[in-house]
Amino acid sequence: MATHTFEINETFDVPRNKVFALFADHQRFGKLLGAPVKRIKDSDQANPNGLGSVRRIGVGPIGLEETITSFEPDSLIEYTIISFSPIRNHLGRIRFEDTPEGHTRVRYRISFDDIVPFTGKLVGAGLEWAIRRGIRKVPRLA
């Protein structure tokens, strides 16, 4: 089993609370990724998309379920896949920071282990491509 990691660092001239709100809202996050995303379990926190909430990404049997494992408003979102998947030990971590220029830096890191040898590179490349493509929409969607 091999571990795969990639990180995307982008800076936007958009207030941090607006960028965070875009990533935190499961449905709007789906628009960013270009995939259907639906919250299927609300968080017990004030924000229904917060800690413990569950979202389903995709449709039918090819969908995945993810749960939010850390949620610090305007600062951090972490999530992991909880449904059957071709990868294990998945952790998505999105950190939001202010830059000295007053912009918002997003550090999006994903790590996971592949189950089937040599599939991790392919899965990682597909995920990274989708996120890089989607993250360019932040100024328009936030």
Short mmCIF file of the C-alpha atoms (twelve columns), coordinates in Angstrom:
data_MODEL
# 
_entry.id   MODEL 
# 
loop_
_atom_site.group_PDB 
_atom_site.id 
_atom_site.type_symbol 
_atom_site.label_atom_id 
_atom_site.label_alt_id 
_atom_site.label_comp_id 
_atom_site.label_asym_id 
_atom_site.label_seq_id 
_atom_site.Cartn_x 
_atom_site.Cartn_y 
_atom_site.Cartn_z 
_atom_site.pdbx_PDB_model_num 
ATOM 1   C CA . MET A 1   0.000   0.000  0.000   1 
ATOM 2   C CA . ALA A 2   1.455   3.357  -1.046  1 
ATOM 3   C CA . THR A 3   0.627   6.776  0.397   1 
ATOM 4   C CA . HIS A 4   -0.171  9.592  -2.025  1 
ATOM 5   C CA . THR A 5   -0.309  13.300 -1.207  1 
ATOM 6   C CA . PHE A 6   -0.791  16.501 -3.135  1 
ATOM 7   C CA . GLU A 7   -1.236  20.094 -2.061  1 
ATOM 8   C CA . ILE A 8   -2.704  23.075 -3.869  1 
ATOM 9   C CA . ASN A 9   -1.886  26.589 -2.658  1 
ATOM 10  C CA . GLU A 10  -3.861  29.475 -4.144  1 
ATOM 11  C CA . THR A 11  -4.381  33.090 -3.130  1 
ATOM 12  C CA . PHE A 12  -7.551  35.060 -3.870  1 
ATOM 13  C CA . ASP A 13  -8.470  38.728 -3.593  1 
ATOM 14  C CA . VAL A 14  -11.670 37.711 -1.782  1 
ATOM 15  C CA . PRO A 15  -12.394 38.043 1.971   1 
ATOM 16  C CA . ARG A 16  -11.514 34.912 3.938   1 
ATOM 17  C CA . ASN A 17  -15.022 34.496 5.389   1 
ATOM 18  C CA . LYS A 18  -16.505 34.403 1.862   1 
ATOM 19  C CA . VAL A 19  -13.948 31.871 0.606   1 
ATOM 20  C CA . PHE A 20  -14.488 29.694 3.700   1 
ATOM 21  C CA . ALA A 21  -18.279 29.884 3.261   1 
ATOM 22  C CA . LEU A 22  -17.939 28.636 -0.327  1 
ATOM 23  C CA . PHE A 23  -15.910 25.568 0.694   1 
ATOM 24  C CA . ALA A 24  -18.006 24.903 3.819   1 
ATOM 25  C CA . ASP A 25  -21.386 24.829 2.060   1 
ATOM 26  C CA . HIS A 26  -21.668 21.313 0.643   1 
ATOM 27  C CA . GLN A 27  -23.859 22.308 -2.306  1 
ATOM 28  C CA . ARG A 28  -21.678 25.292 -3.284  1 
ATOM 29  C CA . PHE A 29  -18.583 23.074 -2.877  1 
ATOM 30  C CA . GLY A 30  -20.176 20.785 -5.472  1 
ATOM 31  C CA . LYS A 31  -20.452 23.713 -7.902  1 
ATOM 32  C CA . LEU A 32  -16.763 24.369 -7.334  1 
ATOM 33  C CA . LEU A 33  -15.895 20.732 -8.105  1 
ATOM 34  C CA . GLY A 34  -18.392 20.416 -10.923 1 
ATOM 35  C CA . ALA A 35  -20.032 17.392 -9.284  1 
ATOM 36  C CA . PRO A 36  -23.354 16.921 -7.529  1 
ATOM 37  C CA . VAL A 37  -22.904 17.214 -3.753  1 
ATOM 38  C CA . LYS A 38  -25.710 16.787 -1.244  1 
ATOM 39  C CA . ARG A 39  -25.623 17.037 2.534   1 
ATOM 40  C CA . ILE A 40  -27.195 13.820 3.818   1 
ATOM 41  C CA . LYS A 41  -26.588 14.357 7.543   1 
ATOM 42  C CA . ASP A 42  -26.593 17.691 9.347   1 
ATOM 43  C CA . SER A 43  -23.979 18.668 11.895  1 
ATOM 44  C CA . ASP A 44  -25.027 19.147 15.519  1 
ATOM 45  C CA . GLN A 45  -23.204 22.519 15.390  1 
ATOM 46  C CA . ALA A 46  -24.720 25.881 14.480  1 
ATOM 47  C CA . ASN A 47  -23.609 25.381 10.870  1 
ATOM 48  C CA . PRO A 48  -25.403 22.316 9.411   1 
ATOM 49  C CA . ASN A 49  -22.346 21.727 7.168   1 
ATOM 50  C CA . GLY A 50  -19.986 21.635 10.187  1 
ATOM 51  C CA . LEU A 51  -18.372 18.926 12.311  1 
ATOM 52  C CA . GLY A 52  -19.995 15.525 11.844  1 
ATOM 53  C CA . SER A 53  -22.041 16.467 8.791   1 
ATOM 54  C CA . VAL A 54  -21.988 13.981 5.920   1 
ATOM 55  C CA . ARG A 55  -22.089 14.792 2.218   1 
ATOM 56  C CA . ARG A 56  -22.560 12.558 -0.781  1 
ATOM 57  C CA . ILE A 57  -20.517 13.410 -3.868  1 
ATOM 58  C CA . GLY A 58  -21.565 11.981 -7.229  1 
ATOM 59  C CA . VAL A 59  -24.571 9.969  -8.253  1 
ATOM 60  C CA . GLY A 60  -25.693 6.404  -7.757  1 
ATOM 61  C CA . PRO A 61  -23.153 3.649  -7.172  1 
ATOM 62  C CA . ILE A 62  -20.191 5.853  -8.167  1 
ATOM 63  C CA . GLY A 63  -20.853 8.331  -5.368  1 
ATOM 64  C CA . LEU A 64  -18.755 8.737  -2.238  1 
ATOM 65  C CA . GLU A 65  -19.725 9.777  1.259   1 
ATOM 66  C CA . GLU A 66  -17.492 12.093 3.251   1 
ATOM 67  C CA . THR A 67  -17.798 13.328 6.816   1 
ATOM 68  C CA . ILE A 68  -16.434 16.568 8.230   1 
ATOM 69  C CA . THR A 69  -13.904 15.716 10.972  1 
ATOM 70  C CA . SER A 70  -12.684 19.265 11.806  1 
ATOM 71  C CA . PHE A 71  -14.521 22.542 11.324  1 
ATOM 72  C CA . GLU A 72  -13.060 25.821 12.547  1 
ATOM 73  C CA . PRO A 73  -15.027 28.732 11.027  1 
ATOM 74  C CA . ASP A 74  -12.972 30.816 8.574   1 
ATOM 75  C CA . SER A 75  -9.848  28.712 9.313   1 
ATOM 76  C CA . LEU A 76  -10.033 24.941 8.731   1 
ATOM 77  C CA . ILE A 77  -12.126 22.151 7.222   1 
ATOM 78  C CA . GLU A 78  -11.008 18.527 7.358   1 
ATOM 79  C CA . TYR A 79  -12.918 15.568 5.974   1 
ATOM 80  C CA . THR A 80  -12.540 11.888 5.261   1 
ATOM 81  C CA . ILE A 81  -14.272 9.328  3.048   1 
ATOM 82  C CA . ILE A 82  -16.562 7.046  5.037   1 
ATOM 83  C CA . SER A 83  -18.113 4.960  2.254   1 
ATOM 84  C CA . PHE A 84  -16.589 2.126  0.273   1 
ATOM 85  C CA . SER A 85  -13.866 3.523  -1.951  1 
ATOM 86  C CA . PRO A 86  -10.772 2.424  -3.899  1 
ATOM 87  C CA . ILE A 87  -8.611  4.330  -1.389  1 
ATOM 88  C CA . ARG A 88  -8.012  4.175  2.380   1 
ATOM 89  C CA . ASN A 89  -6.960  6.627  5.091   1 
ATOM 90  C CA . HIS A 90  -8.182  9.588  3.042   1 
ATOM 91  C CA . LEU A 91  -7.777  13.013 4.635   1 
ATOM 92  C CA . GLY A 92  -8.761  16.266 2.959   1 
ATOM 93  C CA . ARG A 93  -7.507  19.381 4.761   1 
ATOM 94  C CA . ILE A 94  -8.402  22.901 3.646   1 
ATOM 95  C CA . ARG A 95  -6.741  25.727 5.576   1 
ATOM 96  C CA . PHE A 96  -7.735  29.382 5.100   1 
ATOM 97  C CA . GLU A 97  -5.291  32.171 6.004   1 
ATOM 98  C CA . ASP A 98  -4.982  35.919 5.509   1 
ATOM 99  C CA . THR A 99  -1.990  37.195 3.557   1 
ATOM 100 C CA . PRO A 100 -0.158  40.425 4.499   1 
ATOM 101 C CA . GLU A 101 -1.784  42.021 1.413   1 
ATOM 102 C CA . GLY A 102 -5.260  41.294 2.809   1 
ATOM 103 C CA . HIS A 103 -5.979  38.413 0.426   1 
ATOM 104 C CA . THR A 104 -7.013  34.868 1.306   1 
ATOM 105 C CA . ARG A 105 -4.634  31.924 0.942   1 
ATOM 106 C CA . VAL A 106 -6.174  28.478 0.551   1 
ATOM 107 C CA . ARG A 107 -3.966  25.458 1.267   1 
ATOM 108 C CA . TYR A 108 -5.804  22.335 0.104   1 
ATOM 109 C CA . ARG A 109 -4.029  19.069 0.910   1 
ATOM 110 C CA . ILE A 110 -5.230  15.537 0.269   1 
ATOM 111 C CA . SER A 111 -3.506  12.349 1.349   1 
ATOM 112 C CA . PHE A 112 -4.618  8.745  1.016   1 
ATOM 113 C CA . ASP A 113 -3.383  5.181  0.649   1 
ATOM 114 C CA . ASP A 114 -4.183  3.085  -2.386  1 
ATOM 115 C CA . ILE A 115 -5.615  -0.385 -1.901  1 
ATOM 116 C CA . VAL A 116 -4.991  -1.741 -5.379  1 
ATOM 117 C CA . PRO A 117 -1.304  -1.275 -6.248  1 
ATOM 118 C CA . PHE A 118 -0.526  1.525  -8.717  1 
ATOM 119 C CA . THR A 119 -4.051  2.980  -8.733  1 
ATOM 120 C CA . GLY A 120 -3.174  5.786  -6.306  1 
ATOM 121 C CA . LYS A 121 -1.284  7.835  -8.892  1 
ATOM 122 C CA . LEU A 122 -4.304  7.763  -11.205 1 
ATOM 123 C CA . VAL A 123 -6.810  8.576  -8.448  1 
ATOM 124 C CA . GLY A 124 -4.560  11.351 -7.122  1 
ATOM 125 C CA . ALA A 125 -4.071  12.880 -10.556 1 
ATOM 126 C CA . GLY A 126 -7.819  12.892 -11.202 1 
ATOM 127 C CA . LEU A 127 -8.602  14.461 -7.831  1 
ATOM 128 C CA . GLU A 128 -5.896  17.085 -8.185  1 
ATOM 129 C CA . TRP A 129 -7.045  17.984 -11.710 1 
ATOM 130 C CA . ALA A 130 -10.675 18.400 -10.579 1 
ATOM 131 C CA . ILE A 131 -9.720  20.544 -7.589  1 
ATOM 132 C CA . ARG A 132 -7.259  22.721 -9.556  1 
ATOM 133 C CA . ARG A 133 -9.884  23.271 -12.253 1 
ATOM 134 C CA . GLY A 134 -12.574 24.058 -9.687  1 
ATOM 135 C CA . ILE A 135 -10.500 26.300 -7.460  1 
ATOM 136 C CA . ARG A 136 -10.123 28.789 -10.334 1 
ATOM 137 C CA . LYS A 137 -13.869 29.468 -9.924  1 
ATOM 138 C CA . VAL A 138 -13.443 30.778 -6.341  1 
ATOM 139 C CA . PRO A 139 -13.469 34.524 -7.181  1 
ATOM 140 C CA . ARG A 140 -16.635 34.081 -9.246  1 
ATOM 141 C CA . LEU A 141 -18.513 31.807 -6.818  1 
ATOM 142 C CA . ALA A 142 -17.466 33.253 -3.427  1 
# 
